Amino acid sequence: MRLPPLTELLTYKNERVVRYFCHLYPDFSHEKSTQLFQDLLAWMWLNAYRQTNKRSTYLFGPLLIVDKMWHTFILHTRDYVDFCYRHFNDYFHHHVEPAG
């Protein structure tokens, strides 16, 4: 997996994902959802960086909303796969955290 520069990753926008997230979670404004999408991209970068050192990174507690945005992005399969291969040269898998 390639680790792109964070600044490159944060230039990616996907209005369809943000609008769909707003539809699924109407308590989130478009502005907050857009920021949450950017937070997801930053988290994905951090996760990829830690993977280069064989370290895991999990979403828990207050970060679980980022996981919901990730699920929303994954539902847009073509966009998600294109994003992964363009920025990471690989599919960025969503691993389920171990129980407990």
N, C-alpha and C positions, 0 to 999 in steps of 0.2 A: 504494500500500500504506500502510495506517495503521500508525503505530508506537504500540502500546499501552504504558501504564506497565508497567515490569518487574514491579512488585508485583502488578498485575492478572494478568499472564501466569503468574506463579508460583503463583497460587491454583488453576490448572487441575490436576486429577488424572485419571488414567485407569488404573484398576486392571487392566482387561483387557490393556492394552498391557504393563504391568509384569509381570503373570503370564506372558504369552506370551513376553516376553523371558527370564524365568527358565527357562521351558521350553526355549527355544532355546539358552541359555547357562547350563547348570546350575552353573557355577562362581561365578555371581553370586547372592548371597543376595537375598531380597526387599528387604531394607533398602538394599543397595547398588544394586539395580535402580531402586528408587524415587528414590534420590538421583541416579542417572544420568539418569532421566527429567527431573528438575528441572534438571539441568545442560544437557540438550538444550533445554529451554524457554528457559533463559538464553542459550544460544548462538544460538537462533533470534532472540531479541530483539536481540542484538549484531549479528547478520548483517543484520537489517532496519534497524537504526540506521546501520550502515556503508553500506548501499545508499542511504540518503537523501543520503549524501555521494559517491555513485558509486564506492564502494570495495568490493572483493570480500573475502570472508572464507572461508577454507578449513578443512576438517578434515583433519589430518595427524598422523602420529606417535602420541603418546599420546592424541590426541583421536579416533582412529578408532573407538574403542568408542562414542563419542557418535553417530557415523554409523551404527553398527549399531542403536542404539536408534532413530534416526530412520527407518531402513528398517523396523523393526518397527512403528513408529507409522504409517507410510505404508501398510503392509499392512492396517491397520484403516481402510479407505478412508472409510467414513462418518464415523467419529470424527475422522479427520484433516481431511477437507474441512470438517466443521462447525467444528472448532477454528480452522482457518485463516480462514474467513470471519467467525467471531465475533470473533476477536482482531485480525486483520490486514485485514479487509474484502477479502481477495483470497486466491487459492491461493498458498501458500508453496512454490515449486518447489524441487526438489532438483536442483541443477545438478551435472553431472559435472566434476570438476576436470580441467584440461588435462593431458595426458601430460607427464611430466618436471617 
